[in-house]
Amino acid sequence: MNILVTGGAGYIGSHAVKALAQAGFHPVTLDDGSTGHPELVRWGDVVTADLAGSDALPSLLREYDIRGVMHFAGRSLAAESHGRPDLYYRANIAGTLKLLDAMVAARVGLLLYSSSAAIYGVPPKSPISEDTPCLPISPYGETKLAAERMIEWYGRAYGLKAVSLRYFNAAGADPEGDLGEWHEPETHLIPRLVTGALSGRCDCEVYGTDYPTPDGSCIRDFIHVSDLADAHVLALRRLLNDGPTGPFNLGTGRGYSVLEVVGAVLRVFPRVRARIVKTARRAGDPPILVADPSRFATHFDWRPTRSDLDTVIKTAAGWAERMRRGNCAAEAARRRGG
């Protein structure tokens, strides 16, 4: 069974591609290569194209006899979105609209959408359930929420069956070492910390230490990327059998502050020196984002199995060590013919 994965060369998308292949599906990755790494996707087919700018989507869906779509393509940095909202409206809204029209034209009726906890903004309480009011505070969050609503209306009008998965903080790397975070530049907390720790120095900028939290730094719910990928496959199987639709949170229900994450990295690397630089808050950063994942757990009989903080850090460190040795860069160059 062929499943289209938009943005399948990105961090979360590539892990989903591997999980699909291991579950017996045939993934077809669609990615423009701007931020992802198609050369590392070894499962199924890879098609290089810009989702928002392509007119070939309906024919592509028919050519591969696509049965369902996992939609990861888009932009995902809340801070960046404040300065370049145009990029986010074009990628996250125009791209999703293009995909939905193509799915209707090709009569593909199943969609799993990569949404975000950013749609909640600054929630009034924690943990956050799906019934929490959606009041985003960044163009990124606004565009993810708008895309969710488009998908819901297309479902009502055209019979599209869709699940929107609202991620909290994806982290970690493929336990087998095939995939991991590879952003240029890297902006996420855990890969930055472990990369520094591998060099013997764990420098960390803490954006805001005056939040209403126990140690003053932001609190986030970190979920292992492979647990996310497995959740997508599980939701797809249920959709294929008339399972539940709508929005679902994906997290662990346990939050860690930025300073707690630094401490956890230092436990994994006890000989590393640390330097913490306290800086101003970033635009679009809520104080606390912790999921109530019980709705997805109940409907899909799902539990994260790799999302304890030590496993997240150790798998991220394994990937960072591989990157540091140059294995990934050499493999990528070989596949590009360089």
WOBELKA-V534084 format. One record per backbone hydrogen bond with DSSP energy under -1.0 kcal/mol. NH is the residue of the N-H (numbers start at 1). CO is the residue of the C=O. If there is no record, write none. Layout:
# WOBELKA-V534084
nh=NH co=CO
nh=NH co=CO
This chain:
# WOBELKA-V534084
nh=3 co=26
nh=4 co=68
nh=5 co=28
nh=6 co=70
nh=7 co=30
nh=8 co=5
nh=10 co=7
nh=14 co=10
nh=15 co=11
nh=16 co=12
nh=17 co=13
nh=18 co=14
nh=19 co=15
nh=20 co=16
nh=21 co=17
nh=22 co=18
nh=23 co=19
nh=24 co=21
nh=25 co=20
nh=26 co=1
nh=28 co=3
nh=29 co=45
nh=30 co=5
nh=31 co=47
nh=37 co=9
nh=40 co=37
nh=41 co=38
nh=45 co=27
nh=47 co=29
nh=60 co=56
nh=61 co=57
nh=62 co=58
nh=63 co=59
nh=64 co=60
nh=65 co=62
nh=66 co=61
nh=67 co=2
nh=69 co=110
nh=70 co=4
nh=71 co=112
nh=72 co=6
nh=81 co=77
nh=84 co=80
nh=89 co=85
nh=90 co=86
nh=91 co=87
nh=92 co=88
nh=93 co=89
nh=94 co=89
nh=95 co=90
nh=97 co=93
nh=98 co=94
nh=99 co=95
nh=100 co=96
nh=101 co=97
nh=102 co=98
nh=103 co=99
nh=104 co=100
nh=105 co=101
nh=106 co=102
nh=108 co=103
nh=111 co=161
nh=112 co=69
nh=113 co=163
nh=114 co=71
nh=115 co=113
nh=115 co=165
nh=117 co=167
nh=119 co=116
nh=120 co=117
nh=128 co=290
nh=132 co=129
nh=142 co=138
nh=143 co=139
nh=144 co=140
nh=145 co=141
nh=146 co=142
nh=147 co=143
nh=148 co=144
nh=149 co=145
nh=150 co=146
nh=151 co=147
nh=152 co=148
nh=153 co=149
nh=154 co=150
nh=155 co=151
nh=156 co=152
nh=157 co=153
nh=158 co=154
nh=159 co=155
nh=161 co=109
nh=163 co=111
nh=164 co=246
nh=165 co=113
nh=166 co=248
nh=167 co=165
nh=168 co=250
nh=169 co=221
nh=171 co=223
nh=174 co=179
nh=177 co=174
nh=192 co=188
nh=193 co=189
nh=194 co=190
nh=195 co=191
nh=196 co=192
nh=197 co=193
nh=198 co=194
nh=200 co=197
nh=201 co=196
nh=202 co=273
nh=204 co=275
nh=206 co=277
nh=208 co=206
nh=208 co=279
nh=211 co=216
nh=213 co=211
nh=219 co=287
nh=220 co=256
nh=221 co=289
nh=223 co=169
nh=225 co=171
nh=228 co=224
nh=229 co=225
nh=230 co=226
nh=231 co=227
nh=232 co=228
nh=233 co=229
nh=234 co=230
nh=235 co=231
nh=236 co=232
nh=237 co=233
nh=238 co=234
nh=239 co=235
nh=240 co=236
nh=242 co=239
nh=243 co=238
nh=246 co=162
nh=248 co=164
nh=250 co=166
nh=256 co=220
nh=258 co=218
nh=261 co=257
nh=262 co=258
nh=263 co=259
nh=264 co=260
nh=265 co=261
nh=266 co=262
nh=267 co=263
nh=268 co=264
nh=269 co=265
nh=272 co=269
nh=273 co=200
nh=275 co=202
nh=277 co=204
nh=279 co=206
nh=285 co=282
nh=289 co=219
nh=292 co=128
nh=297 co=293
nh=298 co=294
nh=299 co=295
nh=300 co=296
nh=301 co=297
nh=312 co=308
nh=313 co=309
nh=314 co=310
nh=315 co=311
nh=316 co=312
nh=317 co=313
nh=318 co=314
nh=319 co=315
nh=320 co=316
nh=321 co=317
nh=322 co=318
nh=323 co=319
nh=324 co=320
nh=325 co=321
nh=326 co=323
nh=327 co=322
nh=330 co=326
nh=331 co=327
nh=332 co=328
nh=333 co=329
nh=334 co=330
nh=335 co=331
nh=336 co=332
nh=338 co=333
